[in-house]
């Protein structure tokens, strides 16, 4: 169902959605330039719990008060909305595969001051990487240049770090906040999530069934698992009941919290970070960029596939613009409202859901821009509704842990799927293992050295054999 003003209608089939041209950018405002798509709005209300769970990272790692952390999340959610409004027909998200490596690295800094400076350095450097590599056209070359085994090793390292880290199987005595803190609800959430997302049996059921509930579960990602874990957690006393304080009002005002962020947690509060911290952040930013650039490639392919099914709407696809917008989002957050989850180019599960509905025709979704803008607009507004936030607050720490565990599983699937030879598997395994037990930059360095020793000679030999065979 699409709701829009006449100004949001395309003049004829094959036209781009109306908007205000600004160089490579096109500004599209909800309703005025982009229709409001009701199904995407409803879905955003359901999955907003995922975005709000970033509050727990900020509270747990930096001791930031809840209202202040929620203000940072508001900035993050608003910037995701601008990503679509300025020309990308893509639902942005976290750089989730990098979060385990980022959290492991941040926890190596003992003081909150150093830890916050490290986060600021990382997000600013990441933003600069996006802008530089995107605008120079070096992004694709860089990703091709990095051996597949190293890219796979980074994902393996991220997965191992998540499982063995603070929010996975780390013991309570060492500060663990995963399975040993929420044993029943944690296990329940993981089992249900993995079943819904990765089970071969459930995939067969989805393909064969026309049941509305099955289809809803297939589209909702791991959110149903999160709510089941929530109910189990409350039932067994692992999670508290939600607390509603109506004296605080209905709508959250982020301005006081952002003022506190500016004075206590921003770049302007600390100034230029220590040079040692900046040097330490460089390889983490590089690793995070390598991971996230793959999401731009995926987003591009999903959009191309969707547009081929809908010749009635022209969708402007520009990876350089995507790099620039993601870079600007990270720099803004690094300066004013840093966040552990980073600002990424794609929330894959939600984008796949939106494009699948878009491909069904105009009656299902008039414009892909409208679908993405509607989703991000309601997701942002949901963060401002205090009763809704209060309802989901008890699940946030557990939600953060479950998110990382599910991401770890996804990292392993993607990483091992990239590998073809036994040599690649060896390099990737060694890289990931070293990365997870030491630090990401040492793991990356070790992986590069191992790759140069074993893969370069293997490839050179392979080329010579092929050359001989051709004669």
URSULHU-V694868 format. One record per pair of residues at least 24 apart in sequence whose C-alpha atoms are under 6 Angstrom apart, sorted by sequence separation. I is the first residue (numbers start at 1). J is the second residue. If there is no record, write none. Layout:
# URSULHU-V694868
I | J
I | J
This chain:
# URSULHU-V694868
8 | 32
7 | 32
8 | 33
5 | 31
8 | 34
4 | 31
5 | 32
193 | 222
4 | 35
3 | 35
193 | 225
2 | 35
3 | 36
192 | 225
2 | 36
2 | 37
1 | 37
189 | 225
1 | 38
189 | 226
189 | 229
188 | 229
185 | 229
185 | 232
185 | 233
296 | 345
306 | 355
62 | 112
309 | 359
295 | 346
306 | 359
182 | 238
28 | 85
101 | 158
27 | 85
100 | 158
27 | 86
26 | 86
25 | 86
26 | 87
100 | 161
25 | 87
100 | 162
267 | 335
266 | 335
266 | 336
266 | 337
252 | 384
251 | 384
251 | 385
252 | 386
250 | 385
251 | 386
250 | 386
244 | 390
242 | 391
117 | 273
121 | 278
283 | 441
118 | 277
122 | 281
126 | 285
122 | 285
230 | 395
71 | 254
135 | 320
71 | 257
134 | 320
71 | 258
68 | 257
134 | 323
98 | 288
131 | 323
130 | 323
131 | 324
131 | 327
130 | 327
127 | 327
127 | 330
127 | 331
123 | 330
124 | 331
124 | 334
123 | 334
120 | 334
120 | 338
178 | 401
167 | 401
162 | 404
94 | 341
95 | 342
94 | 342
94 | 343
95 | 344
159 | 408
94 | 344
93 | 344
92 | 344
159 | 411
92 | 345
93 | 346
92 | 346
93 | 347
91 | 346
92 | 347
91 | 347
155 | 411
156 | 412
91 | 351
155 | 415
152 | 415
72 | 337
149 | 424
153 | 428
157 | 432
161 | 436
152 | 428
156 | 432
157 | 433
149 | 427
150 | 428
153 | 431
154 | 432
157 | 435
149 | 428
153 | 432
157 | 436
89 | 369
91 | 372
84 | 373
81 | 376
14 | 311
16 | 313
14 | 312
15 | 313
16 | 314
13 | 312
14 | 313
15 | 314
14 | 314
78 | 380
77 | 380
40 | 371
44 | 375
48 | 379
41 | 374
36 | 370
37 | 371
41 | 375
35 | 370
40 | 375
44 | 379
34 | 370
37 | 374
41 | 378
36 | 374
56 | 397
53 | 396
53 | 400
